[in-house]
């Protein structure tokens, strides 16, 4: 453990997912494939939405483009460091690097939560008030909602970093995870962290829970409306809502489990952390594109356009 003036910890040791060398090599290959799939899948959605005028003008796909961009960035916060640690014995991270991970993890994570709430409102207007959909969800409102999501993520993240940076760290220095996050870091502080843990629950835990409940309520209203008022186009709307609910569950259930309970930790926490930071960003592109005709059509058009341009270049 490195210290400054024998009192201040300057780096933390990440215990990671396993101490077995063979298992670490296996996990490296698995997570490397996951990471490549995450980057390519989300990048494909961002490029497709930007390249297709019809999709870009649709509020749902405008939000989806931002969601994929967030997932792309979120996977880059923790996974590259984890992959590097699988291949070396010295699994350390500097204190400033730890704060940076916490900042970007919560900035992107909170922004994603707010964005999913905005997407739920978009689906509510589209299904419950279809005649006025384009009037209500105009370009200006969509931009304002996305901007508010990013601002909300920034405020939340700054709050989380402020909770950590004011704490004294003089040892121990071992983090029982593969990345830095508030629940594990504050347990290493050389002071009573009761108030900080309560603030963490009220900030991250309640934020996750409230957004999750709001989303569940909004989709419940949408499903009731579909059942009682509409028959035509019901299957497509149900398919869209099912995709959104799947993504919402994959993101919010791990967050509620991790951040809504202070003062204790479980071995299963790492599983939820892997799900939130690695698995979910990889699955989102699949969930939104496998049953989405518009996205499939736009991707085919993009591929044909690319093939045609390559053919002309060769000529």
Buried (B, 14 or more C-beta within 10 A) or exposed (E): EEBEEEEBBBBBBBBBBBEEEEEBEEBBEEBEEBBEBBBEBBBBBBBBBEBBEEBBEBBBBBBBBBBBBBBBBBBBBBBEBBBEBBEEEEBBBEBEBBBBBBBBBBBBBBBBBBBBBBBBBBBBBBBBEEEEBBEBBEEEBBEEBBEBBBEBBBEBBEBBBEBBEEBEBBEEBEBBBBBBBBBBBBBBBBEEBEEBBEBBBEBBBEBBBEBBEBBBEBBEBBBEBBEEEEEEEEEEBBEBBBBBBBBBBBBBBBBBBBBBBBEEBEEEBBBBBBBBBBBBBBBBBEBBBEBBEBBEBBBEBBEEEEEEEEEEEEE
